Amino acid sequence: MTDIQPDDDFFDLGVTSLCAVRFVLRVRRVFGVDLAATAPAEAGTARQCAEVIASLRAT
């Protein structure tokens, strides 16, 4: 099993577009933010997505 780090690229890890959509839906449910469906692809990493989520929660 590979250790996944916050700065690993989602798609280099094998994340598919379906997984990305599931991620966005879960973020919306858990954090109550309207994360764009394209956010994982645009952000690229978990760390960058977390920064986007934090920014959305702050507004």
N, C-alpha and C positions, 0 to 999 in steps of 0.2 A: 504494500500500500504506500502511496506517495503522500508525503506531508504537504498539505496545501497551506500556502502562506498568503497573507493579506495582499501582497503585491503580485501574485501570480495572475496571469491573464486568463479570464474566464474561458475563452474559446481555445486557448492552448491546452486547457485542462479537459477539453472535450464537451463543454457545455453546449447544448443545442438550443435552437431558437425556442423550442417548446419548454425546455428547462428555464430559459430566461423569462418567459411569460409566467411560468409558475412562480418564479422568484418575485417578480413584480407584483403578482396577486397576493402573495404572502406578505410582502412588505406593506402593501396597502392595508391588509387586514390587521397585521400586528402593530404597525406604527401609525396607521391612520393618515398616511401621506399619499398623494396622487403622483406616484412615480411613473414616468413615461415608460411605455413598453420598450422603447429603444434604449433606456438608461443603461442596462448591462453592457450592451455593445458599445455605447458611447463612452461610458466610464472605463470599461475594460477590466478593472480589478475590484476586489471586494473592498479594499481601502477607499478607492475613489467612489464607489457606490455608497459607502457609509458616509462619506463627506457630503454627497448629494442629499442623502436622506436627512442628515443632521441639518443641512441648510434649509430643506423644505419644512422640517419640524420647527425651526426657529422663526419661520414667517407666519 
